[in-house]
């Protein structure tokens, strides 16, 4: 079995498991922090950016998981950990 310490050249995608929109991401931040707010989603067309945005930009992390035999946590779990660290930098995972 390949250990993570062994160099493996290549391009690897890494992101947390699961999918969410920017609206769902923002809503989870406010909900986890106990902040009541009314959010309104907008379409990609309503968000003015110079570069065109893809309709779907989720990443497939199969290659990195199989190469390094790792499990990747769900996005909410990592987001909650990040928010906890922001509130208390002494937290060690």
PDB file of N, CA, C and O in Angstrom, chain B, residues numbered from 101:
ATOM      1  N   UNK B 101       0.848  -1.188   0.000  1.00  0.00           N
ATOM      2  CA  UNK B 101       0.000   0.000   0.000  1.00  0.00           C
ATOM      3  C   UNK B 101       0.888   1.245   0.000  1.00  0.00           C
ATOM      4  O   UNK B 101       1.938   1.282   0.642  1.00  0.00           O
ATOM      5  N   UNK B 102       0.450   2.232  -0.717  1.00  0.00           N
ATOM      6  CA  UNK B 102       1.216   3.467  -0.902  1.00  0.00           C
ATOM      7  C   UNK B 102       0.995   4.385   0.302  1.00  0.00           C
ATOM      8  O   UNK B 102      -0.151   4.662   0.656  1.00  0.00           O
ATOM      9  N   UNK B 103       2.060   4.858   0.933  1.00  0.00           N
ATOM     10  CA  UNK B 103       1.912   5.789   2.046  1.00  0.00           C
ATOM     11  C   UNK B 103       1.927   7.213   1.508  1.00  0.00           C
ATOM     12  O   UNK B 103       2.529   7.470   0.466  1.00  0.00           O
ATOM     13  N   UNK B 104       1.269   8.151   2.209  1.00  0.00           N
ATOM     14  CA  UNK B 104       1.207   9.539   1.742  1.00  0.00           C
ATOM     15  C   UNK B 104       2.561  10.214   1.642  1.00  0.00           C
ATOM     16  O   UNK B 104       2.692  11.222   0.948  1.00  0.00           O
ATOM     17  N   UNK B 105       3.591   9.676   2.327  1.00  0.00           N
ATOM     18  CA  UNK B 105       4.905  10.309   2.321  1.00  0.00           C
ATOM     19  C   UNK B 105       5.655  10.082   1.010  1.00  0.00           C
ATOM     20  O   UNK B 105       6.610  10.803   0.720  1.00  0.00           O
ATOM     21  N   UNK B 106       5.247   9.105   0.221  1.00  0.00           N
ATOM     22  CA  UNK B 106       5.929   8.786  -1.025  1.00  0.00           C
ATOM     23  C   UNK B 106       5.475   9.750  -2.108  1.00  0.00           C
ATOM     24  O   UNK B 106       4.278   9.908  -2.347  1.00  0.00           O
ATOM     25  N   UNK B 107       6.441  10.399  -2.765  1.00  0.00           N
ATOM     26  CA  UNK B 107       6.126  11.366  -3.814  1.00  0.00           C
ATOM     27  C   UNK B 107       5.464  10.678  -4.997  1.00  0.00           C
ATOM     28  O   UNK B 107       5.973   9.679  -5.506  1.00  0.00           O
ATOM     29  N   UNK B 108       4.347  11.203  -5.428  1.00  0.00           N
ATOM     30  CA  UNK B 108       3.645  10.715  -6.607  1.00  0.00           C
ATOM     31  C   UNK B 108       3.398  11.909  -7.518  1.00  0.00           C
ATOM     32  O   UNK B 108       2.544  12.740  -7.213  1.00  0.00           O
ATOM     33  N   UNK B 109       4.125  12.017  -8.631  1.00  0.00           N
ATOM     34  CA  UNK B 109       3.920  13.172  -9.510  1.00  0.00           C
ATOM     35  C   UNK B 109       2.548  13.112 -10.172  1.00  0.00           C
ATOM     36  O   UNK B 109       1.986  12.036 -10.375  1.00  0.00           O
ATOM     37  N   UNK B 110       2.027  14.275 -10.501  1.00  0.00           N
ATOM     38  CA  UNK B 110       0.752  14.331 -11.204  1.00  0.00           C
ATOM     39  C   UNK B 110      -0.088  15.488 -10.736  1.00  0.00           C
ATOM     40  O   UNK B 110       0.298  16.236  -9.838  1.00  0.00           O
ATOM     41  N   UNK B 111      -1.223  15.627 -11.344  1.00  0.00           N
ATOM     42  CA  UNK B 111      -2.198  16.654 -10.967  1.00  0.00           C
ATOM     43  C   UNK B 111      -3.303  15.966 -10.190  1.00  0.00           C
ATOM     44  O   UNK B 111      -3.921  15.021 -10.682  1.00  0.00           O
ATOM     45  N   UNK B 112      -3.554  16.439  -8.975  1.00  0.00           N
ATOM     46  CA  UNK B 112      -4.568  15.854  -8.113  1.00  0.00           C
ATOM     47  C   UNK B 112      -5.565  16.919  -7.698  1.00  0.00           C
ATOM     48  O   UNK B 112      -5.182  18.024  -7.315  1.00  0.00           O
ATOM     49  N   UNK B 113      -6.850  16.584  -7.773  1.00  0.00           N
ATOM     50  CA  UNK B 113      -7.893  17.468  -7.251  1.00  0.00           C
ATOM     51  C   UNK B 113      -8.140  17.088  -5.797  1.00  0.00           C
ATOM     52  O   UNK B 113      -8.133  15.908  -5.445  1.00  0.00           O
ATOM     53  N   UNK B 114      -8.356  18.090  -4.962  1.00  0.00           N
ATOM     54  CA  UNK B 114      -8.719  17.828  -3.577  1.00  0.00           C
ATOM     55  C   UNK B 114      -9.772  18.831  -3.152  1.00  0.00           C
ATOM     56  O   UNK B 114      -9.572  20.041  -3.247  1.00  0.00           O
ATOM     57  N   UNK B 115     -10.882  18.319  -2.688  1.00  0.00           N
ATOM     58  CA  UNK B 115     -11.914  19.130  -2.057  1.00  0.00           C
ATOM     59  C   UNK B 115     -12.703  18.185  -1.165  1.00  0.00           C
ATOM     60  O   UNK B 115     -12.582  16.965  -1.281  1.00  0.00           O
ATOM     61  N   UNK B 116     -13.495  18.739  -0.294  1.00  0.00           N
ATOM     62  CA  UNK B 116     -14.273  17.899   0.602  1.00  0.00           C
ATOM     63  C   UNK B 116     -15.363  17.159  -0.160  1.00  0.00           C
ATOM     64  O   UNK B 116     -15.759  17.555  -1.256  1.00  0.00           O
ATOM     65  N   UNK B 117     -15.838  16.073   0.448  1.00  0.00           N
ATOM     66  CA  UNK B 117     -16.910  15.279  -0.142  1.00  0.00           C
ATOM     67  C   UNK B 117     -18.215  16.067  -0.119  1.00  0.00           C
ATOM     68  O   UNK B 117     -18.415  16.940   0.725  1.00  0.00           O
ATOM     69  N   UNK B 118     -19.083  15.750  -1.044  1.00  0.00           N
ATOM     70  CA  UNK B 118     -20.380  16.396  -1.127  1.00  0.00           C
ATOM     71  C   UNK B 118     -20.321  17.632  -2.001  1.00  0.00           C
ATOM     72  O   UNK B 118     -19.246  18.122  -2.348  1.00  0.00           O
ATOM     73  N   UNK B 119     -21.476  18.113  -2.343  1.00  0.00           N
ATOM     74  CA  UNK B 119     -21.594  19.298  -3.185  1.00  0.00           C
ATOM     75  C   UNK B 119     -22.476  20.321  -2.495  1.00  0.00           C
ATOM     76  O   UNK B 119     -23.389  19.967  -1.748  1.00  0.00           O
ATOM     77  N   UNK B 120     -22.200  21.589  -2.748  1.00  0.00           N
ATOM     78  CA  UNK B 120     -23.081  22.642  -2.251  1.00  0.00           C
ATOM     79  C   UNK B 120     -22.937  23.855  -3.160  1.00  0.00           C
ATOM     80  O   UNK B 120     -21.925  24.036  -3.838  1.00  0.00           O
ATOM     81  N   UNK B 121     -23.956  24.661  -3.154  1.00  0.00           N
ATOM     82  CA  UNK B 121     -23.895  25.933  -3.876  1.00  0.00           C
ATOM     83  C   UNK B 121     -23.303  26.982  -2.943  1.00  0.00           C
ATOM     84  O   UNK B 121     -23.166  26.750  -1.742  1.00  0.00           O
ATOM     85  N   UNK B 122     -22.957  28.127  -3.499  1.00  0.00           N
ATOM     86  CA  UNK B 122     -22.476  29.222  -2.643  1.00  0.00           C
ATOM     87  C   UNK B 122     -23.561  29.628  -1.650  1.00  0.00           C
ATOM     88  O   UNK B 122     -23.247  30.013  -0.524  1.00  0.00           O
ATOM     89  N   UNK B 123     -24.819  29.549  -2.043  1.00  0.00           N
ATOM     90  CA  UNK B 123     -25.924  29.877  -1.146  1.00  0.00           C
ATOM     91  C   UNK B 123     -25.980  28.882   0.014  1.00  0.00           C
ATOM     92  O   UNK B 123     -26.123  29.283   1.169  1.00  0.00           O
ATOM     93  N   UNK B 124     -25.868  27.593  -0.289  1.00  0.00           N
ATOM     94  CA  UNK B 124     -25.874  26.575   0.763  1.00  0.00           C
ATOM     95  C   UNK B 124     -24.672  26.737   1.688  1.00  0.00           C
ATOM     96  O   UNK B 124     -24.783  26.539   2.898  1.00  0.00           O
ATOM     97  N   UNK B 125     -23.530  27.095   1.118  1.00  0.00           N
ATOM     98  CA  UNK B 125     -22.317  27.302   1.904  1.00  0.00           C
ATOM     99  C   UNK B 125     -22.514  28.455   2.886  1.00  0.00           C
ATOM    100  O   UNK B 125     -22.207  28.325   4.071  1.00  0.00           O
ATOM    101  N   UNK B 126     -23.022  29.576   2.394  1.00  0.00           N
ATOM    102  CA  UNK B 126     -23.271  30.741   3.255  1.00  0.00           C
ATOM    103  C   UNK B 126     -24.313  30.411   4.319  1.00  0.00           C
ATOM    104  O   UNK B 126     -24.148  30.770   5.485  1.00  0.00           O
ATOM    105  N   UNK B 127     -25.383  29.730   3.920  1.00  0.00           N
ATOM    106  CA  UNK B 127     -26.450  29.381   4.861  1.00  0.00           C
ATOM    107  C   UNK B 127     -25.913  28.500   5.988  1.00  0.00           C
ATOM    108  O   UNK B 127     -26.307  28.665   7.142  1.00  0.00           O
ATOM    109  N   UNK B 128     -25.022  27.571   5.664  1.00  0.00           N
ATOM    110  CA  UNK B 128     -24.448  26.688   6.684  1.00  0.00           C
ATOM    111  C   UNK B 128     -23.566  27.471   7.657  1.00  0.00           C
ATOM    112  O   UNK B 128     -23.563  27.186   8.855  1.00  0.00           O
ATOM    113  N   UNK B 129     -22.828  28.439   7.160  1.00  0.00           N
ATOM    114  CA  UNK B 129     -21.998  29.272   8.034  1.00  0.00           C
ATOM    115  C   UNK B 129     -22.866  30.017   9.038  1.00  0.00           C
ATOM    116  O   UNK B 129     -22.599  29.990  10.239  1.00  0.00           O
ATOM    117  N   UNK B 130     -23.908  30.685   8.544  1.00  0.00           N
ATOM    118  CA  UNK B 130     -24.781  31.439   9.444  1.00  0.00           C
ATOM    119  C   UNK B 130     -25.497  30.520  10.422  1.00  0.00           C
ATOM    120  O   UNK B 130     -25.595  30.840  11.607  1.00  0.00           O
ATOM    121  N   UNK B 131     -26.000  29.383   9.947  1.00  0.00           N
ATOM    122  CA  UNK B 131     -26.724  28.455  10.819  1.00  0.00           C
ATOM    123  C   UNK B 131     -25.807  27.912  11.909  1.00  0.00           C
ATOM    124  O   UNK B 131     -26.199  27.871  13.075  1.00  0.00           O
ATOM    125  N   UNK B 132     -24.592  27.495  11.551  1.00  0.00           N
ATOM    126  CA  UNK B 132     -23.658  26.935  12.520  1.00  0.00           C
ATOM    127  C   UNK B 132     -23.248  27.967  13.564  1.00  0.00           C
ATOM    128  O   UNK B 132     -23.008  27.624  14.721  1.00  0.00           O
ATOM    129  N   UNK B 133     -23.168  29.223  13.156  1.00  0.00           N
ATOM    130  CA  UNK B 133     -22.781  30.299  14.073  1.00  0.00           C
ATOM    131  C   UNK B 133     -23.976  30.874  14.820  1.00  0.00           C
ATOM    132  O   UNK B 133     -23.816  31.785  15.633  1.00  0.00           O
ATOM    133  N   UNK B 134     -25.173  30.353  14.556  1.00  0.00           N
ATOM    134  CA  UNK B 134     -26.368  30.810  15.256  1.00  0.00           C
ATOM    135  C   UNK B 134     -26.803  32.204  14.862  1.00  0.00           C
ATOM    136  O   UNK B 134     -27.381  32.926  15.673  1.00  0.00           O
ATOM    137  N   UNK B 135     -26.534  32.588  13.637  1.00  0.00           N
ATOM    138  CA  UNK B 135     -26.897  33.918  13.151  1.00  0.00           C
ATOM    139  C   UNK B 135     -28.104  33.796  12.245  1.00  0.00           C
ATOM    140  O   UNK B 135     -28.063  33.102  11.229  1.00  0.00           O
ATOM    141  N   UNK B 136     -29.185  34.476  12.616  1.00  0.00           N
ATOM    142  CA  UNK B 136     -30.384  34.457  11.781  1.00  0.00           C
ATOM    143  C   UNK B 136     -30.273  35.546  10.735  1.00  0.00           C
ATOM    144  O   UNK B 136     -30.104  36.722  11.058  1.00  0.00           O
ATOM    145  N   UNK B 137     -30.369  35.146   9.490  1.00  0.00           N
ATOM    146  CA  UNK B 137     -30.238  36.084   8.392  1.00  0.00           C
ATOM    147  C   UNK B 137     -31.092  35.574   7.239  1.00  0.00           C
ATOM    148  O   UNK B 137     -31.273  34.367   7.079  1.00  0.00           O
ATOM    149  N   UNK B 138     -31.607  36.481   6.451  1.00  0.00           N
ATOM    150  CA  UNK B 138     -32.365  36.089   5.265  1.00  0.00           C
ATOM    151  C   UNK B 138     -31.436  36.151   4.062  1.00  0.00           C
ATOM    152  O   UNK B 138     -30.911  37.214   3.728  1.00  0.00           O
ATOM    153  N   UNK B 139     -31.237  35.028   3.422  1.00  0.00           N
ATOM    154  CA  UNK B 139     -30.373  34.968   2.247  1.00  0.00           C
ATOM    155  C   UNK B 139     -31.233  34.851   0.995  1.00  0.00           C
ATOM    156  O   UNK B 139     -32.299  34.236   1.013  1.00  0.00           O
ATOM    157  N   UNK B 140     -30.761  35.439  -0.071  1.00  0.00           N
ATOM    158  CA  UNK B 140     -31.446  35.335  -1.356  1.00  0.00           C
ATOM    159  C   UNK B 140     -30.422  34.875  -2.385  1.00  0.00           C
ATOM    160  O   UNK B 140     -29.403  35.530  -2.604  1.00  0.00           O
ATOM    161  N   UNK B 141     -30.706  33.753  -3.003  1.00  0.00           N
ATOM    162  CA  UNK B 141     -29.812  33.234  -4.023  1.00  0.00           C
ATOM    163  C   UNK B 141     -29.904  34.046  -5.308  1.00  0.00           C
ATOM    164  O   UNK B 141     -30.949  34.617  -5.620  1.00  0.00           O
ATOM    165  N   UNK B 142     -28.816  34.091  -6.040  1.00  0.00           N
ATOM    166  CA  UNK B 142     -28.808  34.742  -7.343  1.00  0.00           C
ATOM    167  C   UNK B 142     -28.260  33.752  -8.372  1.00  0.00           C
ATOM    168  O   UNK B 142     -27.600  32.772  -8.025  1.00  0.00           O
ATOM    169  N   UNK B 143     -28.543  34.024  -9.612  1.00  0.00           N
ATOM    170  CA  UNK B 143     -28.031  33.171 -10.677  1.00  0.00           C
ATOM    171  C   UNK B 143     -26.614  33.610 -11.031  1.00  0.00           C
ATOM    172  O   UNK B 143     -26.180  34.705 -10.674  1.00  0.00           O
ATOM    173  N   UNK B 144     -25.914  32.750 -11.726  1.00  0.00           N
ATOM    174  CA  UNK B 144     -24.565  33.080 -12.186  1.00  0.00           C
ATOM    175  C   UNK B 144     -24.603  34.324 -13.065  1.00  0.00           C
ATOM    176  O   UNK B 144     -23.686  35.145 -13.028  1.00  0.00           O
ATOM    177  N   UNK B 145     -25.659  34.461 -13.850  1.00  0.00           N
ATOM    178  CA  UNK B 145     -25.773  35.631 -14.728  1.00  0.00           C
ATOM    179  C   UNK B 145     -25.910  36.929 -13.938  1.00  0.00           C
ATOM    180  O   UNK B 145     -25.466  37.981 -14.396  1.00  0.00           O
ATOM    181  N   UNK B 146     -26.517  36.864 -12.766  1.00  0.00           N
ATOM    182  CA  UNK B 146     -26.679  38.048 -11.927  1.00  0.00           C
ATOM    183  C   UNK B 146     -25.390  38.444 -11.215  1.00  0.00           C
ATOM    184  O   UNK B 146     -25.269  39.566 -10.725  1.00  0.00           O
ATOM    185  N   UNK B 147     -24.436  37.536 -11.158  1.00  0.00           N
ATOM    186  CA  UNK B 147     -23.163  37.792 -10.484  1.00  0.00           C
ATOM    187  C   UNK B 147     -22.163  38.209 -11.545  1.00  0.00           C
ATOM    188  O   UNK B 147     -21.624  37.372 -12.269  1.00  0.00           O
ATOM    189  N   UNK B 148     -21.920  39.498 -11.632  1.00  0.00           N
ATOM    190  CA  UNK B 148     -21.078  40.042 -12.705  1.00  0.00           C
ATOM    191  C   UNK B 148     -19.601  39.729 -12.461  1.00  0.00           C
ATOM    192  O   UNK B 148     -18.999  40.219 -11.506  1.00  0.00           O
ATOM    193  N   UNK B 149     -19.034  38.911 -13.334  1.00  0.00           N
ATOM    194  CA  UNK B 149     -17.612  38.604 -13.291  1.00  0.00           C
ATOM    195  C   UNK B 149     -17.053  38.729 -14.704  1.00  0.00           C
ATOM    196  O   UNK B 149     -17.769  38.551 -15.689  1.00  0.00           O
ATOM    197  N   UNK B 150     -15.772  39.035 -14.783  1.00  0.00           N
ATOM    198  CA  UNK B 150     -15.136  39.196 -16.089  1.00  0.00           C
ATOM    199  C   UNK B 150     -15.004  37.839 -16.792  1.00  0.00           C
ATOM    200  O   UNK B 150     -15.351  37.710 -17.966  1.00  0.00           O
ATOM    201  N   UNK B 151     -14.507  36.842 -16.077  1.00  0.00           N
ATOM    202  CA  UNK B 151     -14.309  35.519 -16.676  1.00  0.00           C
ATOM    203  C   UNK B 151     -15.624  34.732 -16.627  1.00  0.00           C
ATOM    204  O   UNK B 151     -16.332  34.778 -15.621  1.00  0.00           O
ATOM    205  N   UNK B 152     -15.949  34.022 -17.685  1.00  0.00           N
ATOM    206  CA  UNK B 152     -17.163  33.202 -17.660  1.00  0.00           C
ATOM    207  C   UNK B 152     -17.033  32.071 -16.643  1.00  0.00           C
ATOM    208  O   UNK B 152     -15.963  31.480 -16.498  1.00  0.00           O
ATOM    209  N   UNK B 153     -18.108  31.778 -15.951  1.00  0.00           N
ATOM    210  CA  UNK B 153     -18.103  30.737 -14.932  1.00  0.00           C
ATOM    211  C   UNK B 153     -18.780  29.489 -15.472  1.00  0.00           C
ATOM    212  O   UNK B 153     -19.779  29.590 -16.184  1.00  0.00           O
ATOM    213  N   UNK B 154     -18.252  28.315 -15.147  1.00  0.00           N
ATOM    214  CA  UNK B 154     -18.923  27.085 -15.584  1.00  0.00           C
ATOM    215  C   UNK B 154     -20.210  26.879 -14.793  1.00  0.00           C
ATOM    216  O   UNK B 154     -20.335  27.345 -13.661  1.00  0.00           O
ATOM    217  N   UNK B 155     -21.161  26.181 -15.395  1.00  0.00           N
ATOM    218  CA  UNK B 155     -22.416  25.881 -14.697  1.00  0.00           C
ATOM    219  C   UNK B 155     -22.147  24.963 -13.507  1.00  0.00           C
ATOM    220  O   UNK B 155     -22.736  25.132 -12.440  1.00  0.00           O
ATOM    221  N   UNK B 156     -21.266  24.002 -13.695  1.00  0.00           N
ATOM    222  CA  UNK B 156     -20.938  23.044 -12.632  1.00  0.00           C
ATOM    223  C   UNK B 156     -19.423  22.973 -12.504  1.00  0.00           C
ATOM    224  O   UNK B 156     -18.724  22.757 -13.493  1.00  0.00           O
ATOM    225  N   UNK B 157     -18.915  23.154 -11.293  1.00  0.00           N
ATOM    226  CA  UNK B 157     -17.462  23.148 -11.123  1.00  0.00           C
ATOM    227  C   UNK B 157     -17.012  22.237  -9.973  1.00  0.00           C
ATOM    228  O   UNK B 157     -15.998  22.496  -9.325  1.00  0.00           O
ATOM    229  N   UNK B 158     -17.779  21.170  -9.731  1.00  0.00           N
ATOM    230  CA  UNK B 158     -17.382  20.199  -8.723  1.00  0.00           C
ATOM    231  C   UNK B 158     -16.144  19.443  -9.178  1.00  0.00           C
ATOM    232  O   UNK B 158     -15.931  19.261 -10.376  1.00  0.00           O
ATOM    233  N   UNK B 159     -15.332  19.004  -8.234  1.00  0.00           N
ATOM    234  CA  UNK B 159     -14.101  18.285  -8.553  1.00  0.00           C
ATOM    235  C   UNK B 159     -14.265  16.794  -8.264  1.00  0.00           C
ATOM    236  O   UNK B 159     -14.950  16.405  -7.318  1.00  0.00           O
ATOM    237  N   UNK B 160     -13.632  15.974  -9.084  1.00  0.00           N
ATOM    238  CA  UNK B 160     -13.600  14.536  -8.866  1.00  0.00           C
ATOM    239  C   UNK B 160     -12.293  14.204  -8.157  1.00  0.00           C
ATOM    240  O   UNK B 160     -11.217  14.363  -8.734  1.00  0.00           O
ATOM    241  N   UNK B 161     -12.378  13.750  -6.925  1.00  0.00           N
ATOM    242  CA  UNK B 161     -11.189  13.490  -6.110  1.00  0.00           C
ATOM    243  C   UNK B 161     -10.824  12.007  -6.059  1.00  0.00           C
ATOM    244  O   UNK B 161     -10.057  11.587  -5.192  1.00  0.00           O
ATOM    245  N   UNK B 162     -11.357  11.228  -6.964  1.00  0.00           N
ATOM    246  CA  UNK B 162     -11.094   9.794  -6.988  1.00  0.00           C
ATOM    247  C   UNK B 162      -9.603   9.497  -7.094  1.00  0.00           C
ATOM    248  O   UNK B 162      -9.103   8.611  -6.400  1.00  0.00           O
ATOM    249  N   UNK B 163      -8.886  10.219  -7.947  1.00  0.00           N
ATOM    250  CA  UNK B 163      -7.469   9.948  -8.169  1.00  0.00           C
ATOM    251  C   UNK B 163      -6.642  10.103  -6.892  1.00  0.00           C
ATOM    252  O   UNK B 163      -5.832   9.234  -6.573  1.00  0.00           O
ATOM    253  N   UNK B 164      -6.840  11.200  -6.162  1.00  0.00           N
ATOM    254  CA  UNK B 164      -6.042  11.419  -4.946  1.00  0.00           C
ATOM    255  C   UNK B 164      -6.424  10.421  -3.855  1.00  0.00           C
ATOM    256  O   UNK B 164      -5.563   9.964  -3.104  1.00  0.00           O
ATOM    257  N   UNK B 165      -7.713  10.081  -3.762  1.00  0.00           N
ATOM    258  CA  UNK B 165      -8.144   9.111  -2.757  1.00  0.00           C
ATOM    259  C   UNK B 165      -7.550   7.737  -3.041  1.00  0.00           C
ATOM    260  O   UNK B 165      -7.092   7.054  -2.125  1.00  0.00           O
ATOM    261  N   UNK B 166      -7.557   7.333  -4.301  1.00  0.00           N
ATOM    262  CA  UNK B 166      -7.027   6.014  -4.666  1.00  0.00           C
ATOM    263  C   UNK B 166      -5.506   5.969  -4.595  1.00  0.00           C
ATOM    264  O   UNK B 166      -4.944   4.963  -4.164  1.00  0.00           O
ATOM    265  N   UNK B 167      -4.835   7.026  -5.005  1.00  0.00           N
ATOM    266  CA  UNK B 167      -3.373   7.048  -5.011  1.00  0.00           C
ATOM    267  C   UNK B 167      -2.812   7.020  -3.598  1.00  0.00           C
ATOM    268  O   UNK B 167      -1.861   6.290  -3.320  1.00  0.00           O
ATOM    269  N   UNK B 168      -3.390   7.806  -2.712  1.00  0.00           N
ATOM    270  CA  UNK B 168      -2.850   7.939  -1.360  1.00  0.00           C
ATOM    271  C   UNK B 168      -3.679   7.219  -0.293  1.00  0.00           C
ATOM    272  O   UNK B 168      -3.377   7.301   0.897  1.00  0.00           O
ATOM    273  N   UNK B 169      -4.720   6.517  -0.729  1.00  0.00           N
ATOM    274  CA  UNK B 169      -5.553   5.727   0.186  1.00  0.00           C
ATOM    275  C   UNK B 169      -6.049   6.582   1.355  1.00  0.00           C
ATOM    276  O   UNK B 169      -5.882   6.232   2.523  1.00  0.00           O
ATOM    277  N   UNK B 170      -6.658   7.701   1.004  1.00  0.00           N
ATOM    278  CA  UNK B 170      -7.155   8.619   2.032  1.00  0.00           C
ATOM    279  C   UNK B 170      -8.677   8.708   1.969  1.00  0.00           C
ATOM    280  O   UNK B 170      -9.291   8.460   0.931  1.00  0.00           O
ATOM    281  N   UNK B 171      -9.254   9.059   3.082  1.00  0.00           N
ATOM    282  CA  UNK B 171     -10.676   9.371   3.143  1.00  0.00           C
ATOM    283  C   UNK B 171     -10.788  10.877   3.307  1.00  0.00           C
ATOM    284  O   UNK B 171     -10.019  11.490   4.046  1.00  0.00           O
ATOM    285  N   UNK B 172     -11.740  11.460   2.620  1.00  0.00           N
ATOM    286  CA  UNK B 172     -11.928  12.908   2.660  1.00  0.00           C
ATOM    287  C   UNK B 172     -13.246  13.194   3.376  1.00  0.00           C
ATOM    288  O   UNK B 172     -14.268  12.595   3.040  1.00  0.00           O
ATOM    289  N   UNK B 173     -13.240  14.096   4.353  1.00  0.00           N
ATOM    290  CA  UNK B 173     -14.473  14.381   5.095  1.00  0.00           C
ATOM    291  C   UNK B 173     -15.486  15.165   4.268  1.00  0.00           C
ATOM    292  O   UNK B 173     -15.150  15.767   3.249  1.00  0.00           O
ATOM    293  N   UNK B 174     -16.732  15.142   4.732  1.00  0.00           N
ATOM    294  CA  UNK B 174     -17.803  15.933   4.113  1.00  0.00           C
ATOM    295  C   UNK B 174     -17.521  17.413   4.325  1.00  0.00           C
ATOM    296  O   UNK B 174     -16.876  17.799   5.300  1.00  0.00           O
ATOM    297  N   UNK B 175     -18.007  18.230   3.411  1.00  0.00           N
ATOM    298  CA  UNK B 175     -17.727  19.665   3.452  1.00  0.00           C
ATOM    299  C   UNK B 175     -18.242  20.312   4.729  1.00  0.00           C
ATOM    300  O   UNK B 175     -17.582  21.204   5.262  1.00  0.00           O
ATOM    301  N   UNK B 176     -19.395  19.895   5.237  1.00  0.00           N
ATOM    302  CA  UNK B 176     -19.926  20.521   6.459  1.00  0.00           C
ATOM    303  C   UNK B 176     -19.020  20.240   7.650  1.00  0.00           C
ATOM    304  O   UNK B 176     -18.799  21.116   8.486  1.00  0.00           O
ATOM    305  N   UNK B 177     -18.497  19.024   7.730  1.00  0.00           N
ATOM    306  CA  UNK B 177     -17.604  18.670   8.840  1.00  0.00           C
ATOM    307  C   UNK B 177     -16.359  19.563   8.832  1.00  0.00           C
ATOM    308  O   UNK B 177     -15.959  20.080   9.875  1.00  0.00           O
ATOM    309  N   UNK B 178     -15.756  19.739   7.669  1.00  0.00           N
ATOM    310  CA  UNK B 178     -14.554  20.581   7.579  1.00  0.00           C
ATOM    311  C   UNK B 178     -14.885  22.055   7.790  1.00  0.00           C
ATOM    312  O   UNK B 178     -14.101  22.783   8.398  1.00  0.00           O
ATOM    313  N   UNK B 179     -16.028  22.497   7.299  1.00  0.00           N
ATOM    314  CA  UNK B 179     -16.447  23.887   7.512  1.00  0.00           C
ATOM    315  C   UNK B 179     -16.639  24.147   9.003  1.00  0.00           C
ATOM    316  O   UNK B 179     -16.181  25.166   9.520  1.00  0.00           O
ATOM    317  N   UNK B 180     -17.315  23.229   9.697  1.00  0.00           N
ATOM    318  CA  UNK B 180     -17.527  23.394  11.137  1.00  0.00           C
ATOM    319  C   UNK B 180     -16.192  23.435  11.878  1.00  0.00           C
ATOM    320  O   UNK B 180     -16.008  24.244  12.788  1.00  0.00           O
ATOM    321  N   UNK B 181     -15.265  22.564  11.488  1.00  0.00           N
ATOM    322  CA  UNK B 181     -13.940  22.561  12.112  1.00  0.00           C
ATOM    323  C   UNK B 181     -13.242  23.905  11.878  1.00  0.00           C
ATOM    324  O   UNK B 181     -12.632  24.458  12.794  1.00  0.00           O
ATOM    325  N   UNK B 182     -13.332  24.422  10.667  1.00  0.00           N
ATOM    326  CA  UNK B 182     -12.714  25.705  10.336  1.00  0.00           C
ATOM    327  C   UNK B 182     -13.325  26.832  11.173  1.00  0.00           C
ATOM    328  O   UNK B 182     -12.601  27.661  11.725  1.00  0.00           O
ATOM    329  N   UNK B 183     -14.641  26.860  11.266  1.00  0.00           N
ATOM    330  CA  UNK B 183     -15.310  27.901  12.053  1.00  0.00           C
ATOM    331  C   UNK B 183     -14.953  27.786  13.531  1.00  0.00           C
ATOM    332  O   UNK B 183     -14.774  28.797  14.211  1.00  0.00           O
ATOM    333  N   UNK B 184     -14.850  26.556  14.026  1.00  0.00           N
ATOM    334  CA  UNK B 184     -14.431  26.350  15.420  1.00  0.00           C
ATOM    335  C   UNK B 184     -13.010  26.883  15.636  1.00  0.00           C
ATOM    336  O   UNK B 184     -12.726  27.512  16.655  1.00  0.00           O
ATOM    337  N   UNK B 185     -12.119  26.628  14.668  1.00  0.00           N
ATOM    338  CA  UNK B 185     -10.734  27.112  14.773  1.00  0.00           C
ATOM    339  C   UNK B 185     -10.677  28.636  14.737  1.00  0.00           C
ATOM    340  O   UNK B 185      -9.856  29.237  15.430  1.00  0.00           O
ATOM    341  N   UNK B 186     -11.520  29.258  13.955  1.00  0.00           N
ATOM    342  CA  UNK B 186     -11.556  30.721  13.903  1.00  0.00           C
ATOM    343  C   UNK B 186     -11.949  31.274  15.270  1.00  0.00           C
ATOM    344  O   UNK B 186     -11.381  32.259  15.740  1.00  0.00           O
ATOM    345  N   UNK B 187     -12.929  30.626  15.900  1.00  0.00           N
ATOM    346  CA  UNK B 187     -13.390  31.084  17.207  1.00  0.00           C
ATOM    347  C   UNK B 187     -12.415  30.719  18.319  1.00  0.00           C
ATOM    348  O   UNK B 187     -12.319  31.434  19.317  1.00  0.00           O
ATOM    349  N   UNK B 188     -11.685  29.603  18.157  1.00  0.00           N
ATOM    350  CA  UNK B 188     -10.752  29.153  19.184  1.00  0.00           C
ATOM    351  C   UNK B 188      -9.525  28.565  18.497  1.00  0.00           C
ATOM    352  O   UNK B 188      -9.498  27.370  18.204  1.00  0.00           O
ATOM    353  N   UNK B 189      -8.514  29.385  18.237  1.00  0.00           N
ATOM    354  CA  UNK B 189      -7.318  28.902  17.516  1.00  0.00           C
ATOM    355  C   UNK B 189      -6.541  27.801  18.236  1.00  0.00           C
ATOM    356  O   UNK B 189      -5.665  27.184  17.631  1.00  0.00           O
ATOM    357  N   UNK B 190      -6.836  27.537  19.506  1.00  0.00           N
ATOM    358  CA  UNK B 190      -6.117  26.507  20.264  1.00  0.00           C
ATOM    359  C   UNK B 190      -6.595  25.096  19.948  1.00  0.00           C
ATOM    360  O   UNK B 190      -5.978  24.123  20.381  1.00  0.00           O
ATOM    361  N   UNK B 191      -7.708  24.973  19.185  1.00  0.00           N
ATOM    362  CA  UNK B 191      -8.247  23.657  18.859  1.00  0.00           C
ATOM    363  C   UNK B 191      -7.254  22.884  18.000  1.00  0.00           C
ATOM    364  O   UNK B 191      -6.721  23.398  17.016  1.00  0.00           O
ATOM    365  N   UNK B 192      -7.024  21.651  18.394  1.00  0.00           N
ATOM    366  CA  UNK B 192      -6.156  20.760  17.626  1.00  0.00           C
ATOM    367  C   UNK B 192      -7.027  19.624  17.113  1.00  0.00           C
ATOM    368  O   UNK B 192      -7.795  19.035  17.873  1.00  0.00           O
ATOM    369  N   UNK B 193      -6.913  19.318  15.845  1.00  0.00           N
ATOM    370  CA  UNK B 193      -7.751  18.252  15.274  1.00  0.00           C
ATOM    371  C   UNK B 193      -7.205  16.910  15.620  1.00  0.00           C
ATOM    372  O   UNK B 193      -7.775  15.892  15.227  1.00  0.00           O
TER     373      UNK B 193
END
